[in-house]
Each structure stands twice: as C-alpha cells, then as structure tokens.
Amino acid sequence: MADENSGANPQANEQSQAPFFAIERIYVKDISLECPRGLEAFKSWTPAVNLDINTKQVSLQEGLHEVVLTVTARVTEKDSESVYFLVEIHQAGLFRTANIGESELRRVLATVAPATLFPYARESVDSLAIKAGFPPLRLAPINFDALLKAASDKQASEAGSATVQ
C-alpha cells in the first residue's frame, strides 16, 4: 500500500504531456464600415462581393498566442465597380497551448484558431451591413485547412522555380 502512494501517478503524468489547446478570449481588435456613396447606393442594387481573408499569429509568451483574422468585404456595383460599402474586421483571439510540436502548432494557429474566430467575424460583417441599410452578406464557411494547403503548395512551387533559375 505504501508503494502505491509513493510512486508517481502515471495517468496524471500522461495527461500533463497531452497536447492542449484552449480559447482564453475572443475579441474585436478593429472594425470599420464605409459607405462612400451614401443615399446614391440605394438607387440601384447590382452587387459584386470581393472578400479578402488574412491571418496573423503572434506568440505573446510561452504557450499564449494571439491570432488575428482579418476579413475585408468590399461590395461594389457589378458594372461600374463603384463601392456600395466596405466592411473590415480584425477578429482576434488569445489561445493557450501546451505540448504541441512546432509544425503542428503552426498548423493549429493557421487553421483551428481562424476557424474558431470566423463565425464571430461573419456575424459582425452581417450586422454592420444590416446597420448600413444593406442586406446581410451571409458569408459561406471557409476551409482554413484547404487555404493553408494551397498557400504551402504555392510557396513550394515558387521555391522550386526560384532554384531552377
């Protein structure tokens, strides 16, 4: 019985070494709405939507990372490219991690964290469009894993073509 209590608990040790990812906080870092045409924008409605998505990760301290998802939605008139409205949001989150390898951590911060933040950004974009008097944009879900793979493939092909020259 004394031997059982004196040894380290292998199950507790195993749990302390398990990969860990948690949301500390989700917040809006910056948000803007521009409606440059004013009342003129409501006379005709033939929209074309241009969506730009970017992410940025910053390690604040060991195991604490800030991820900022920037969503820019530019809605223009189809024929003239005249801007109806432009919404930009920097949706941020603090994420705590532990026991995650470097390459896996990069993947998690580039895919899981933005996928967590995107619904908040999407709701804000819709809300601002409605408050400006326009219909909601109803942005479709985004596959951040596919975006990461495409960016990695592009980077690999550019590196390959740079070494050939």
C-alpha positions in Angstrom: 0.0 0.0 0.0 2.9 2.4 0.8 4.4 1.5 -2.6 1.2 2.6 -4.4 1.2 6.1 -2.8 4.9 6.7 -3.1 5.2 6.3 -6.9 4.2 9.0 -9.4 0.8 8.7 -10.8 1.4 7.5 -14.4 -2.0 8.6 -15.6 -1.6 12.2 -14.3 1.9 12.3 -15.9 0.4 11.1 -19.2 -2.3 13.8 -19.1 0.2 16.5 -18.4 2.0 15.6 -21.6 -1.1 15.5 -23.7 -1.5 18.2 -26.4 -3.5 21.2 -25.1 -5.4 23.9 -27.0 -7.8 26.3 -25.3 -9.5 29.6 -26.0 -8.6 32.3 -23.5 -10.5 35.2 -25.0 -12.2 36.2 -28.3 -12.5 39.9 -29.1 -12.7 42.6 -31.8 -9.4 44.3 -32.3 -10.5 46.7 -35.0 -13.7 47.2 -37.0 -14.8 49.6 -39.7 -17.6 50.3 -42.1 -17.5 52.7 -45.0 -20.5 53.7 -47.2 -18.9 56.2 -49.6 -22.0 56.6 -52.0 -24.4 57.5 -49.2 -28.0 57.7 -50.4 -26.9 57.1 -54.0 -26.1 53.5 -53.1 -29.7 52.6 -52.6 -31.0 53.7 -56.0 -29.7 50.5 -57.7 -28.5 47.2 -56.3 -26.4 45.0 -58.5 -23.7 43.9 -56.1 -20.4 42.1 -56.6 -18.7 41.0 -53.5 -14.9 40.8 -53.1 -13.8 39.0 -50.0 -10.2 39.1 -48.6 -9.2 36.9 -45.7 -5.8 37.1 -43.8 -4.5 35.7 -40.6 -1.6 36.8 -38.4 -0.2 35.0 -35.4 1.9 36.4 -32.6 3.3 34.5 -29.7 2.9 36.7 -26.6 4.6 34.3 -24.2 5.3 30.6 -23.8 2.1 28.9 -24.6 0.0 32.0 -25.2 -0.7 33.1 -28.8 -2.8 35.9 -30.3 -4.4 35.1 -33.7 -6.0 37.9 -35.7 -8.3 37.1 -38.5 -8.8 40.0 -40.9 -12.0 39.8 -43.0 -12.5 42.6 -45.6 -15.7 42.6 -47.6 -15.9 45.1 -50.4 -19.3 45.3 -52.1 -19.3 47.1 -55.4 -21.7 47.7 -58.2 -21.2 45.0 -60.8 -20.9 47.2 -63.9 -19.1 50.3 -62.6 -17.0 49.0 -59.6 -18.5 51.9 -57.6 -18.3 50.9 -53.9 -21.6 50.3 -52.1 -19.9 49.5 -48.8 -16.7 48.2 -47.3 -16.5 46.3 -44.0 -13.3 45.3 -42.4 -12.9 43.5 -39.1 -9.9 42.3 -37.2 -11.4 39.5 -35.1 -8.8 38.3 -32.5 -8.4 35.6 -30.0 -6.0 34.5 -27.4 -5.2 30.8 -27.4 -3.3 28.8 -24.8 -1.3 25.8 -26.0 0.9 23.2 -24.4 2.8 20.1 -25.6 2.3 20.8 -29.3 5.2 20.4 -31.7 6.4 23.4 -33.7 5.0 22.3 -37.1 1.7 21.1 -35.5 1.4 24.4 -33.6 1.9 26.4 -36.8 -0.9 24.4 -38.4 -3.3 24.8 -35.4 -2.7 28.5 -35.3 -3.2 28.8 -39.0 -6.3 26.6 -39.3 -8.1 25.8 -36.0 -7.8 29.3 -34.5 -9.1 31.2 -37.5 -11.9 28.6 -37.9 -12.8 29.4 -34.3 -12.8 33.2 -35.0 -14.6 33.2 -38.4 -18.2 32.8 -37.1 -17.7 35.8 -34.9 -16.3 37.9 -37.8 -19.0 36.6 -40.1 -21.7 37.7 -37.7 -20.1 41.2 -37.3 -19.9 41.7 -41.1 -23.6 40.8 -41.5 -24.6 43.0 -38.6 -22.7 46.0 -40.0 -24.2 45.5 -43.5 -27.7 45.5 -42.0 -27.0 48.5 -39.9 -25.8 50.3 -43.0 -29.2 49.5 -44.7 -27.9 46.7 -46.9 -28.8 43.0 -46.9 -26.6 40.7 -44.9 -23.7 39.1 -46.8 -24.1 35.6 -45.3 -20.5 34.6 -45.9 -20.0 30.9 -46.5 -17.9 28.9 -44.1 -14.2 28.8 -45.0 -12.0 25.7 -45.1 -8.8 27.1 -43.5 -7.1 23.7 -43.9 -7.5 23.9 -47.7 -6.3 27.5 -47.7 -3.2 26.5 -45.7 -2.5 23.6 -48.2 -2.9 26.0 -51.2 -0.5 28.5 -49.6 2.0 25.8 -48.9 1.7 24.4 -52.4 2.2 27.8 -53.9 5.2 28.5 -51.7 6.7 25.2 -52.6 6.2 25.8 -56.3 7.7 29.3 -56.1 10.7 27.9 -54.1 11.1 25.2 -56.8 11.0 27.7 -59.7 13.5 30.1 -57.9 16.1 27.3 -57.5 15.8 26.4 -61.2 16.7 29.9 -62.4 
